[in-house]
Structure formats: C-alpha cells, structure tokens
Amino acid sequence: MSDAHSVLMPTGDRRGWLVVPAVVVLLALFVYPFLYGVAISFKPMNGGHFWANYAHFFSTATEWTTLWITLKLAAPATLINVGMAVPVAFALRRNSRSQRIVTTLLVIPITLGTVLIADGMLTFYSPVGWFSQLVHALGLYSGEIRLTHNYWGVLISLIISDFPFVFLLTLSYISGIDPTLAKAAGTLGAGPWQQFRLIYLPLLVPGLSMAAALSFVQTYAVFPSAILLGAPAGPTRVISVAAYEAAFEQYDYGMASAIAVVMGFVQLLIVGAIFSFRQAFYTGPATSGKG
C-alpha cells in the first residue's frame, strides 16, 4: 500500500509545491507590473502611432540626453568603487581584529541611507562647509569650492553610498582565493606584484565583474542624490528624473513606462557586456575546497 501511495504522490512532487508561494509573489509583484508597463508604453496619451512614445524620447534632446547623463554618473562611480575596493580588500584579506574594525568602519555608510548621506554632504561639502573651510585654512585653494548641486556632488554621493557594498563583495571573493596558490608562485620566484597579476587578478575578475554589475545597477538607478545634491533641471537630470516627471508631473504614464523600458534595456546591455568581458578570464575553482 505504501509503495502504491509513493508512486501516486512522489516525494519530489510534494516538495515542488513549496515554490508555489514564491512563484505567485514573483508573478504578482514583478512579472505582471513589468508586462503591464511594457504594454502601456505603446499607448501614447495624445494618440499617435505604435512607437510614438519611443520616437518622442529619442527625438527630443532634453529626453535622450538624460540617458547619457546617467551613464556619465554610473560608469565612473562603478569604476572608482571597484578600483578602490580591490586594494583595500586585498590589504584586509586576512582575518584579524584590525580587519574586523576597519571593515565595520567602512560599511557604516550602508546604515545611513542615501538621504542622510546627502544631508551630511550638504553641510560638509557646501561652499561654506567644513571641507571648504579646511582647504582655505591650509592655503590649498583660494577660490570657491562647489561640490554640491552639481555633477560632482552626485558622483561623490554615489561613491560614498555604494563603496561599502562593492568592498564587501570584493573582500568575500579575495578571502575565498586559496592563499597556497600565491605561496607556490612565491617559491618559484614570483614577487608580490607578479603574484597579484598572475594569480589573484585572473581568479578575482569573475567576482569583480559581478560586483561591478551590481554596483552599476545601483548607481544607474540614481534618483535621490540627483535631486538633493545635483541640479535635476540641468546637468544631473538623469533618466529616472525624466521618468518621474513624465509620470507625476505630466501624468503621462505611457511615456514614463517607455522611458523606464529604455532605461532597463540599456542597463541590460551594459550588464551583459560586463559578463561577456569576464569570460575572457579563468572561471574555475578559486578556493581551497574547504567547507
């Protein structure tokens, strides 16, 4: 009897029902809104042809340039964060008390949030803020220092808020590389730079590409920083601001959806290029197999 019951209701089938709640949530909160947004992007508010919203976006200078402005912020912020995270994580790759203290200090910005970071920057980096006063007091520069309400304010904010995330990912990848590989190279005469270039870097690139992709996704979706620390009507009018204005100022949800679709498509292209780049490097096992 038990054999017949197991044949009619296999154990694997019963366990498969456990994924149903997750699938329902995914369909309700992501798949349906995504498909609905794509659908209404082809319905111009004032009438017109099927591609009217997309044609308007790419034919209007104030709209399509927001894509370029967003890339000018997201790409440098991603490169800077990854570039700074590698040496810092490499120096802290060994578990110690000092590593835990420094790591804790570096991840503090994650707990603050974008708005609080922006508020602090408005006080610290304003033309009359502490940073400007210090530079003037040291005699390093006598002119006005303006690092807020412009491109640089938004870029600095993205670096501050996103660096801890990239650092933690990079540290986890570097810590997982088997140190005996570098030691073996050292016994063969490889110096520290050669060990890093020939051992650590090829093994680290797959992890760095993942960190860079996730960092780019976060910085590409910049919105609060562009509003609070930038000039959203000018040099920091990013594509998310354009979508917001279309939806909540012009009440043109079709146009807002079209901008969001363009935003997502370009984002996927960049992320796909990053993942394609990492295929040129070694992607085999990098750890010692412990666990």
Buried (B, 14 or more C-beta within 10 A) or exposed (E): EEEEEEEEEEEEEEEEEEEEEEEEEEEEEEEEEBEEBBEBBBBBBEEEEEBBBBBBBEEEEEBBEBBEBBBBBBBBBBEBBBEBBBEBBBEBBEEEEEBEEBBEEBBEBEEBEBEEBBBBBBEBBBEEBEBBEEBBEEEEEEEEBEBBBBBBBBBBBBBBBBBBBBBBBBBEBBBBBBEEBBEEBBEEEBEEEBBBEBBBBBBBBBBBBBBBBBBBBBBBBBBBBBBBBBBBEEBBBBBBBBBBBBBEEEEBBBBBBBBBBBBBEBBEEBBEEBBEEBEEBEEEEBEEEEE
